[in-house]
Amino acid sequence: MSAAESPLSRRTIAAYAVGSLGTGGFSTLPGLVLVYYLTDTLGIAALAAGALVAVAKIWDVVIDPVIGARSDRSLAVTGSRRRYMVLGALLLPLFFVLTFAVPPALGSAASWVWVLVAFTAAATAFSLFQVPYIALPAELTGDYDQRTRLVSVRVVVLTVAILLFGAGGPALRELGGADEHLGYLIMAVVAGLVIGAGLFVASFVAAKRQTTDAPAVSVAQSFRSGVVVLRRSQPFRALLGAFALQGLATGLMLAGAQYVATWVLESQAAVTLLFIALIAPAVLFAPVWQAVSRRVGKERAFVAASLLFALAALALTTLLAAPGDWVYLPVALAGAGFAGMQSLPLSMLPDVISTDAASHGGSAAGTFGGVWTAGETTGMALGATALTVVLAVTGYVDSVAGQTVAQPPAAIAGIVVSFSIVPAALVVVSLWAFSRYPLRRNTVDRPVEART
């Protein structure tokens, strides 16, 4: 840390981290239950369910860079990114509840349209918060290790949120008893309120800065700004490519967990146990990866965490021959790797942003955050979409609430492969994308004038 760089206060770190209570909840719960809600409660075919998620996330790809550029302009004109964050915090709970409030009397086609509109609106509200939120670490501190500390605490909260929503969401759903629609509504109301509270508190970590004049930007200009930063920053392309591929892998496993619990382990309670096995180690290992990164660098620690996750996922292939309680051990190892896969890229992103600012001037942190969020959410969403494709190809039988069906052996095998071999392969490919990431401690911490 340079002499001029003050350590981040505990209050700043805590306020920033609380935001992940909301972001973790919104990223986890729809990924875990939305496709299952569509196929097994609303009676929507697997491919149609996957198409719904894909359409909503295609919208994200369009809107996130626009929100990022507008956030940069808001910072220049008002001195803060706060207004976008507050707006997202207020709107997200409403649209989240509506996503799971489909009237039972609606047919499958009308239900598909209802969920598409509500979930797309919820995803837009989430982006209003998430895009400027991602941009903040580059502005809160310029120190290499302080950024890792800031993001590591955030990831601890993120992993706790994943456990809270991943285990608590299905438990809340069970309060509806035999009425599955009521159960999902109870889950959405409680979860939506917690998500909104976390986002709202974190909105106020975006401190006021000196304002400047900035011209208005059109939607086309905003989108073009995202293309520009993606094109000019090779470190950003390498980091985003790796993170998006890993989002695809984790999204695939997240969407598949409910199916593994129901059809492979034959226990609805197993989905809660799977989340505990995954997240408890992740909470413990987030500080470990922070310590490892201080010793060997963020990039090497990230590779180690990714390989641990890939090997653990590959071990889950054994579910094909011998499903059983042993599954929780490799899931726990995957959780240990997952902690580093989340915290280390997010601590490298501010390094990318500050390096770009040193080379090109001005603040494009919001634009970077917009493109990053588009890549991240697309990866996670495509994981769910990929699962629905596998389910459709292998003959998965969809059902409505209260209906009992049997799944063919091919569908069970498809669920296991989607939960093991495919995520492991995606993580290995992500490391190939990451191999071109050039930034190291000495290139990030050296004086700005030495990089210009």
Secondary structure, DSSP 8 states (H G I E B T S, - for coil): --TT-----HHHHHHHHHHHHHHHHHHHHHHHHHHHHHHHTB---HHHHHHHHHHHHHHHHHHHHHHHHHHHHHHHHHS-SHHHHHHHHHHHHHHHHHHT---TTS-HHHHHHHHHHHHHHHHHHHHHHHHHHHHHHHHH---HHHHHHHHHHHHHHHHHHHHHHHHHHHHHHGGGTT-HHHHHHHHHHHHHHHHHHHHHHHGGGS------------HHHHHHHHHHHHHH-HHHHHHHHHHHHHHHHHHHHHHHHHHIIIIIS--TTHHHHHHHHHHHHHHHHHHHHHHHHHHH-HHHHHHHHHHHHHHHHHHGGGGGT--SGGGHHHHHHHHHHHHHHHHHHHHHHHHHHHHHHHHH-S--HHHHHHHHHHHHHHHHHHHHHHHHHHHHHTT----BTT------HHHHHHHHHHHTHHHHHHHHHHHHHHTT----HHHHHS-HHHH-
